[in-house]
């Protein structure tokens, strides 16, 4: 029991370290942006211990990437991490760095497990090391997916602004490359970063439908797919690009309006759902505090363990079912 509790603490520490590492990397990125506007150069300031540690880790990851990139399997596996690299990071970060990070976290967690087992004088089991390594290996994926979902939500919210800007540029007689340049310069945040990538792809001479299809593959938004399909059809059959983008703008506006209406109508239902979601956990914790041995039969007996698994399965199915019911596709 003590060993399991120690492992959980170690896993939580690792997750927190990864979180603070990503947060510090983000602050360094912002620091580089404002450096040229600062009265005193930020290079003259002393680096903190955490800054030095991040620099050392980044160098280690880059060294690992040079070795891991020789593997064809890992090279193909790393392709899905390209969407996590922002436009500013393209020169200093590669998709293989994420694979190196996964191996790094898994190895660190494995060594911490070894230290814990030695400290508690427990038997060394290869299965424990394998499980610990896999937990560390896939933990960065969880953090990256959460971060990516937030970025994708911001892109979805700002996509209508981008379409309006592009449509206004077309009305002013600009071509599509100038329209994309206007969006990347006028807007900020993730949407600006994506349009910088679009502009760079167009600079390399890629076709418009290919460029926007790459945009869809990165963000996986239905709105981006709709733009790609419209531009592809326009490129094949010809037509007035202003009318096409007016149609896209109107469609996105109506969709946004419908989403806002549905959000206001379902807000009370979502609140009730969250309350009902937390109530079982609250009562379990309350009973556990009042009587710590109340749930012992669920853990110490085989039938109790099966019942506990059944309860957890029903609870998960309840969450999935309610979310499916409440989800409205616009």
C-alpha positions as CSV (number, residue, x, y, z in Angstrom):
1,X,0.0,0.0,0.0
2,X,2.9,2.4,0.9
3,X,4.7,1.5,-2.3
4,X,1.6,2.2,-4.4
5,X,1.1,5.5,-2.6
6,X,4.7,6.5,-3.2
7,X,4.4,5.7,-6.9
8,X,1.3,7.9,-7.2
9,X,3.2,10.8,-5.5
10,X,6.1,10.3,-7.9
11,X,3.8,10.3,-10.9
12,X,2.1,13.5,-9.6
13,X,5.5,15.2,-9.1
14,X,6.6,14.3,-12.7
15,X,3.3,15.6,-14.1
16,X,3.8,18.9,-12.2
17,X,7.4,19.2,-13.3
18,X,6.4,18.7,-17.0
19,X,3.6,21.3,-16.5
20,X,6.0,23.9,-15.0
21,X,8.5,23.1,-17.7
22,X,6.0,23.8,-20.5
23,X,4.9,26.9,-18.7
24,X,8.4,28.2,-18.4
25,X,9.1,27.4,-22.0
26,X,6.0,29.5,-22.9
27,X,7.3,32.4,-20.8
28,X,10.7,32.2,-22.5
29,X,8.9,32.5,-25.9
30,X,7.0,35.6,-24.7
31,X,10.3,37.0,-23.3
32,X,11.9,36.7,-26.7
33,X,9.0,38.6,-28.3
34,X,9.3,41.6,-26.0
35,X,13.1,41.6,-25.8
36,X,13.5,44.0,-28.7
37,X,11.2,46.5,-27.0
38,X,12.9,46.4,-23.6
39,X,15.1,49.3,-22.5
40,X,17.6,46.9,-21.0
41,X,18.5,43.8,-23.0
42,X,17.2,40.7,-21.3
43,X,20.5,38.9,-22.3
44,X,22.2,41.0,-19.7
45,X,20.1,39.6,-16.9
46,X,21.2,36.6,-14.9
47,X,19.7,33.3,-15.8
48,X,17.8,31.5,-13.0
49,X,18.6,27.9,-12.1
50,X,15.3,26.9,-13.8
51,X,16.3,28.7,-17.0
52,X,19.7,26.9,-17.1
53,X,18.0,23.6,-16.4
54,X,15.6,24.1,-19.3
55,X,18.5,25.0,-21.7
56,X,20.4,21.9,-20.6
57,X,17.3,19.7,-21.1
58,X,16.6,21.2,-24.5
59,X,20.2,20.5,-25.6
60,X,19.9,16.9,-24.3
61,X,16.6,16.4,-26.2
62,X,18.1,17.8,-29.4
63,X,21.1,15.4,-29.0
64,X,18.7,12.5,-28.5
65,X,16.7,13.6,-31.5
66,X,19.8,13.3,-33.7
67,X,20.1,9.7,-32.7
68,X,16.4,8.7,-32.7
69,X,15.8,10.3,-36.2
70,X,17.9,7.4,-37.7
71,X,15.0,5.1,-36.9
72,X,12.4,5.0,-39.7
73,X,9.7,3.8,-37.3
74,X,10.2,6.7,-34.9
75,X,10.5,9.2,-37.8
76,X,7.1,8.2,-39.1
77,X,5.7,8.2,-35.6
78,X,6.9,11.7,-35.0
79,X,5.0,13.1,-37.9
80,X,1.8,13.6,-35.9
81,X,3.7,16.0,-33.5
82,X,4.3,18.6,-36.3
83,X,1.1,20.3,-35.4
84,X,2.4,21.2,-31.9
85,X,5.2,23.3,-33.3
86,X,4.4,27.0,-33.7
87,X,5.7,29.1,-36.6
88,X,8.3,30.8,-34.3
89,X,9.6,27.5,-33.1
90,X,10.1,25.9,-36.5
91,X,13.8,26.9,-36.6
92,X,14.6,25.7,-33.0
93,X,12.3,22.7,-32.5
94,X,11.7,19.6,-34.5
95,X,8.9,17.0,-34.3
96,X,11.5,14.4,-33.2
97,X,12.1,16.5,-30.0
98,X,8.7,15.4,-28.8
99,X,9.7,11.7,-29.1
100,X,12.9,12.5,-27.2
101,X,10.9,14.2,-24.5
102,X,8.7,11.1,-24.2
103,X,11.7,8.8,-23.8
104,X,13.3,11.3,-21.4
105,X,10.2,11.5,-19.1
106,X,9.7,7.7,-19.2
107,X,13.4,7.1,-18.3
108,X,13.3,9.6,-15.4
109,X,10.2,8.1,-14.0
110,X,11.7,4.6,-14.3
111,X,14.8,5.7,-12.3
112,X,12.6,7.3,-9.7
113,X,10.7,4.1,-9.4
114,X,14.0,2.2,-8.9
115,X,15.0,4.7,-6.2
116,X,11.7,4.2,-4.5
117,X,11.9,0.4,-4.6
118,X,15.4,0.5,-3.2
119,X,14.5,3.0,-0.5
120,X,11.5,0.9,0.6
121,X,13.5,-2.3,0.4
122,X,11.0,-3.9,-2.0
123,X,11.5,-6.6,-4.7
124,X,12.5,-5.3,-8.1
125,X,10.0,-6.4,-10.7
126,X,10.6,-5.7,-14.5
127,X,6.8,-5.3,-15.0
128,X,6.8,-2.3,-12.6
129,X,9.5,-0.7,-14.6
130,X,7.7,-1.3,-17.9
131,X,4.4,0.1,-16.6
132,X,6.2,3.2,-15.1
133,X,8.1,3.8,-18.3
134,X,4.9,3.6,-20.4
135,X,3.1,6.1,-18.0
136,X,6.0,8.5,-18.4
137,X,6.2,7.9,-22.1
138,X,2.5,8.8,-22.7
139,X,2.1,11.6,-20.1
140,X,3.5,14.3,-22.4
141,X,0.8,13.2,-25.0
142,X,-1.9,14.0,-22.4
143,X,-0.5,17.4,-21.7
144,X,0.0,18.2,-25.4
145,X,-3.5,17.1,-26.3
146,X,-5.0,19.4,-23.6
147,X,-2.9,22.3,-24.8
148,X,-3.8,21.5,-28.4
149,X,-7.6,21.5,-27.6
150,X,-7.3,24.9,-26.1
151,X,-5.4,26.2,-29.1
152,X,-7.9,24.6,-31.5
153,X,-10.8,26.3,-29.6
154,X,-9.1,29.7,-30.0
155,X,-8.6,29.0,-33.8
156,X,-12.3,28.0,-34.1
157,X,-13.4,31.2,-32.4
158,X,-11.1,33.5,-34.5
159,X,-11.7,31.8,-37.9
160,X,-14.7,33.9,-38.7
161,X,-12.6,37.1,-38.2
162,X,-10.0,35.7,-40.6
163,X,-12.7,34.9,-43.2
164,X,-14.1,38.5,-42.9
165,X,-10.6,40.0,-43.3
166,X,-9.9,37.8,-46.4
167,X,-13.3,38.7,-47.9
168,X,-12.6,42.4,-47.4
169,X,-9.2,42.0,-49.0
170,X,-10.7,40.3,-52.0
171,X,-13.3,43.1,-52.3
172,X,-10.3,45.6,-52.3
173,X,-8.8,43.8,-55.3
174,X,-6.1,41.8,-53.5
175,X,-5.2,38.3,-54.4
176,X,-5.4,35.3,-52.0
177,X,-1.7,35.6,-50.9
178,X,-2.2,39.2,-50.0
179,X,-5.4,38.3,-48.1
180,X,-3.6,35.6,-46.1
181,X,-0.8,38.1,-45.4
182,X,-3.3,40.6,-44.0
183,X,-4.8,38.0,-41.6
184,X,-1.4,36.9,-40.3
185,X,-0.3,40.5,-39.7
186,X,-3.6,41.9,-38.3
187,X,-4.7,39.0,-36.0
188,X,-2.7,37.5,-33.1
189,X,-2.7,34.2,-31.2
190,X,-3.0,30.7,-32.7
191,X,-4.9,31.8,-35.8
192,X,-2.1,34.2,-36.8
193,X,0.4,31.4,-36.3
194,X,-1.6,29.1,-38.6
195,X,-1.9,31.7,-41.3
196,X,1.9,32.3,-41.1
197,X,2.3,28.6,-41.9
198,X,-0.3,29.0,-44.7
199,X,1.6,32.0,-46.1
200,X,4.9,30.1,-46.0
201,X,3.4,27.1,-47.8
202,X,2.1,29.4,-50.5
203,X,5.5,31.1,-50.8
204,X,7.0,27.6,-51.5
205,X,4.6,27.4,-54.5
206,X,2.1,24.8,-53.2
207,X,-1.4,24.8,-54.6
208,X,-4.1,26.7,-52.7
209,X,-6.2,23.5,-52.0
210,X,-3.1,21.7,-50.8
211,X,-2.1,24.6,-48.5
212,X,-5.6,24.8,-46.9
213,X,-5.8,21.0,-46.7
214,X,-2.6,21.0,-44.7
215,X,-4.2,23.6,-42.5
216,X,-7.2,21.3,-42.0
217,X,-4.8,18.3,-41.2
218,X,-3.2,20.4,-38.5
219,X,-6.3,21.8,-36.7
220,X,-8.9,19.1,-37.6
221,X,-11.8,21.6,-37.7
222,X,-14.8,21.1,-39.9
223,X,-14.8,24.8,-40.7
224,X,-11.3,24.5,-42.1
225,X,-12.4,21.4,-44.2
226,X,-15.3,23.5,-45.6
227,X,-12.9,26.3,-46.6
228,X,-10.6,23.7,-48.3
229,X,-13.5,22.1,-50.2
230,X,-14.8,25.5,-51.4
231,X,-11.3,26.6,-52.6
232,X,-10.7,23.3,-54.3
233,X,-14.0,23.5,-56.1
234,X,-13.3,27.2,-57.0
235,X,-9.9,26.3,-58.4
236,X,-11.3,23.5,-60.6
237,X,-14.5,25.1,-61.9
238,X,-13.6,28.8,-61.7
239,X,-15.9,31.5,-60.3
240,X,-16.0,34.7,-58.3
241,X,-13.9,34.3,-55.1
242,X,-15.7,37.2,-53.5
243,X,-19.0,35.5,-53.8
244,X,-17.5,32.2,-52.5
245,X,-16.0,33.9,-49.4
246,X,-19.2,35.9,-48.8
247,X,-21.0,32.5,-48.7
248,X,-18.4,31.1,-46.3
249,X,-18.7,34.2,-44.1
250,X,-22.5,34.0,-44.0
251,X,-22.3,30.2,-43.2
252,X,-19.8,30.7,-40.4
253,X,-21.8,33.6,-39.0
254,X,-25.0,31.6,-38.9
255,X,-23.1,28.7,-37.3
256,X,-21.6,31.0,-34.6
257,X,-25.0,32.5,-33.9
258,X,-26.6,29.0,-33.5
259,X,-23.7,27.9,-31.2
260,X,-24.3,30.9,-29.0
261,X,-28.0,30.2,-28.8
262,X,-27.5,26.6,-28.0
263,X,-24.9,27.5,-25.4
264,X,-27.4,29.7,-23.6
265,X,-30.2,27.1,-23.8
266,X,-28.0,24.2,-22.5
267,X,-26.1,26.2,-19.8
268,X,-28.5,25.2,-17.0
269,X,-28.5,21.5,-18.2
270,X,-24.6,21.5,-18.2
271,X,-24.6,22.9,-14.7
272,X,-27.0,20.2,-13.4
273,X,-24.8,17.5,-15.2
274,X,-21.7,18.7,-13.5
275,X,-23.4,18.7,-10.1
276,X,-24.6,15.1,-10.7
277,X,-21.1,14.2,-11.9
278,X,-19.5,15.4,-8.7
279,X,-22.1,14.2,-6.2
280,X,-21.1,10.5,-6.2
281,X,-17.4,11.4,-5.6
282,X,-18.4,13.8,-2.8
283,X,-20.5,11.2,-1.0
284,X,-17.7,8.5,-1.4
285,X,-15.2,10.9,0.1
286,X,-17.6,11.9,2.9
287,X,-18.3,8.2,3.8
288,X,-14.6,7.4,3.6
289,X,-13.8,10.3,6.1
290,X,-16.5,9.1,8.5
291,X,-15.6,5.4,8.2
292,X,-12.3,4.4,6.6
293,X,-13.1,0.7,6.6
294,X,-16.5,1.1,4.9
295,X,-15.1,0.4,1.4
296,X,-12.7,-2.3,2.5
297,X,-14.8,-5.2,1.1
298,X,-14.5,-3.6,-2.4
299,X,-10.7,-4.0,-2.3
300,X,-10.1,-7.0,-0.1
301,X,-12.6,-9.5,-1.7
302,X,-12.7,-10.7,-5.3
303,X,-16.5,-10.1,-5.7
304,X,-16.2,-6.7,-4.1
305,X,-13.4,-5.8,-6.6
306,X,-15.7,-6.9,-9.5
307,X,-18.5,-4.9,-8.2
308,X,-16.2,-1.8,-7.9
309,X,-15.2,-2.3,-11.5
310,X,-18.8,-2.6,-12.5
311,X,-19.7,0.7,-10.6
312,X,-16.8,2.5,-12.3
313,X,-17.8,1.2,-15.7
314,X,-21.4,2.3,-15.2
315,X,-20.2,5.7,-14.0
316,X,-18.0,6.2,-17.1
317,X,-20.9,5.0,-19.4
318,X,-23.2,7.5,-17.6
319,X,-20.7,10.4,-18.4
320,X,-20.3,9.3,-22.0
321,X,-24.0,8.9,-22.6
322,X,-25.0,12.2,-21.1
323,X,-22.3,14.0,-23.1
324,X,-23.5,12.4,-26.3
325,X,-27.1,13.4,-25.5
326,X,-26.1,17.0,-24.7
327,X,-23.8,17.4,-27.7
328,X,-25.4,19.3,-30.5
329,X,-23.8,19.4,-34.0
330,X,-24.3,22.7,-35.8
